[in-house]
Structures are given as structure tokens and as C-alpha cells.
Amino acid sequence: MSHTMDYPALALEWHRSGRGAVLATVVETWGSAPRPVGSQLVIDRDGAMEGSVSGGCVEGAVITEAMEAIEDGKSRLLDFGVSDDEAFAVGLACGGRIRVLVEPVGGVLPEALLAELVEARAKRRQIAYVVDLQSDSRRLAGREEFADRFRLDRSGVEEDGRTFVAIHNPPLRMVVVGAVHIAQPLVMMARACGYDPTLIDPRPVFGSEERFTGYPILDDWPDEALAAHGLDARTAVVTLTHDPKLDDPAIKVAIRSECFYLGCLGSKRTHAKRVERLVAEGFNEAEIARIHAPVGLNIGALSPAEIAVSIMAQITETLRGKK
């Protein structure tokens, strides 16, 4: 979720402020390691830290190595293998094993490269940080080179055994047009699945803070609100109002954007009329085919919450499934 700490930015800030900074990253795990590949920890010259690579069990050893790395500027690849009897004591249940890459900023990790990574993340650009674990060289790469890894949010070591790819995808977002009944369970599920949900509804009686406490609500007209919000390859759009005056402007903006999912509530008949209107406005068959309608997987959903489950499932399938 986007509420988590931005570790690359923190490492850059600590380095620039003179505290010294080391970025430690989980590059491989086996068995039941407690933190996934790509998890990060930032450590300063005095051993202060933010983040986690193991939920506490190997942090102490990582900090010791990090403080030495700040002094000599070299990277370290630490291997923590834990046999079953010791595993329980340090929290790596059932013989888990993790490898952690320790990189001092300003040493092997050049400040300029880290700054470029931080800037790409801030601009919601999909970017990969690639390290050759043998030659110790590092670079940034785009979505084309590691398409599957970006689609699956999967950082890790390539089959060659030496190339570590850290995937930096922008946080997922969902825009829901229409603060109706279905929207209430849908925004909750979206947040639980790691999305930042935003509601759009210019009708004050629907888009009220009481009905959606703690969720951002935009009360502009949907096309203006969507244009201001921005739609990229990590954004899903769902229209739920049933009212062409509200849904259509949103759909037109979304169809011609990079958003990875566009789903629209309404029966087959409602959708047929929608298609007629879009064709009349010059949208082509391929563009219109991007719309998931009637919205959601066909699981026989009846209640608003069940319909929300079907929508969330279809969005997940679209995000993670084979392109």
C-alpha cells in the first residue's frame, strides 16, 4: 500500500543530510522467510534503522555489516540459512533462508542513480533497479525489459543466478465513479488489496463523508475529476452510477487512457445502448472492447458486497493474468 515508507527516498535523504545511509534489500528467500523479496531496510552510520528485512531475526547482523559498509563503500551479499532447530529461535520458521544485499549510498550505489530511482517513483513511473551480483554493477531498466516481473510485482534473481531485479511499481489506484451502495464494500476491498481508492460523485447526497469516512471523494464532474486525478497503467476505473450523464464522460476519458481496467455497471441492454452512443462519438471497436460490462466476473452475485467481490476479482484477474 502506498502508506508504507519510501525507503529509497529515505536513504537518499539520510545520505544527503550526512547521516550516511545503507540500503539493505531481500534478494532471495527459501522456505518460510517472514518478509518477501524486495523488502527493504535503511540504516545510518550509527545503526539507526527504518524498515525490515526479516521481521527482526537477522536485522542485528545486517546492521553490523551495514555500518562497516558505510566505512569501506563496498556492497555485501549476506546469506542467512537457518536449520530447523535454530529457526524457531530467530523467527525463521521451518528452516527458512534469506539473502540480503547491503548497499552503501555514495559507495557502490551512486547518489545520482538512487536519485533517478527516487524521482521515477515520485512520478509514478514503473522502474526496475537491476544489480549484477557478480560484477557488482547496477542500472535502471523499464517495463519492456521485465514485462512479466512488472505485471506480477515480482522482484527476484533471474535464472542466470546473478542478475537481481527489484521491481518498483507505483502503488495501485482505483477510481470509483458513483458513490452508490456497491461502492461502500468495493472501496474497503480495494484498500485491503493494496489499492488507493478515490470516489468521484458530484451529487452531494451520494458522495457524503458520513457514507465513506476516510476515503477521498471528488465532487467535480467525472471527466474533469479523472483528468485531474490522472490515469496510468496502475489505475483501475469502475463506473457505477447507471446514469449516462455521469458514466459516459468518465468512460470516454478512461478508454483513451493507460488505465489497466475499465468496468461499467449495467445490464447487457444498458451496455448495448452505451456502445451505440460511443460508436456515434467516433470510438472504434478495439477501444470499446476495453470495457468490462456488465462489470465483474460472472459468479451469480446478488448483494452489493457480492457484486463488489466479483468486481475486485475481475480487476485482480486483469492485473495479474496473462496479457
C-alpha positions, 0 to 999 in steps of 0.5 A: 500500500502506498502508506508504507515508507519510501525507503529509497527516498529515505536513504537518499535523504539520510545520505544527503543530510550526512547521516550516511545511509545503507540500503539493505534489500531481500534478494532471495528467500527459501522456505518460510522467510517472514518478509518477501523479496524486495523488502527493504531496510535503511540504516545510518552510520550509527545503526539507526534503522527504518524498515525490515528485512526479516521481521527482526531475526537477522536485522542485528547482523545486517546492521553490523555489516551495514555500518562497516559498509558505510566505512569501506563503500563496498556492497555485501551479499549476506546469506542467512540459512537457518536449520530447523532447530535454530529457526524457531529461535530467530523467527525463521520458521521451518528452516527458512533462508534469506539473502540480503544485499547491503548497499552503501549510498555514495559507495557502490550505489551512486547518489545520482542513480538512487536519485533517478530511482527516487524521482521515477517513483515520485512520478509514478513511473514503473522502474526496475533497479537491476544489480549484477551480483557478480560484477557488482554493477547496477542500472535502471531498466523499464517495463519492456525489459521485465514485462512479466516481473512488472505485471506480477510485482515480482522482484527476484534473481533471474535464472542466470543466478546473478542478475537481481531485479527489484521491481518498483511499481507505483502503488495501485489506484482505483477510481470509483465513479458513483458513490452508490451502495456497491461502492461502500464494500468495493472501496474497503476491498480495494484498500485491503488489496493494496489499492488507493481508492478515490470516489468521484460523485458530484451529487452531494447526497451520494458522495457524503463523508458520513457514507465513506469516512476516510476515503477521498471523494471528488465532487467535480464532474467525472471527466474533469475529476479523472483528468485531474486525478490522472490515469496510468497503467496502475489505475483501475476505473469502475463506473457505477452510477447507471446514469449516462450523464455521469458514466459516459464522460468518465468512460470516454476519458478512461478508454483513451487512457493507460488505465489497466481496467475499465468496468461499467455497471449495467445490464447487457441492454444498458451496455448495448445502448452505451456502445451505440452512443460511443460508436456515434462519438467516433470510438472504434471497436478495439477501444470499446472492447476495453470495457468490462460490462456488465462489470465483474466476473460472472459468479451469480452475485446478488448483494452489493458486497457480492457484486463488489467481490466479483468486481475486485476479482475481475480487476485482480484477474486483469492485473495479474493474468496473462496479457 
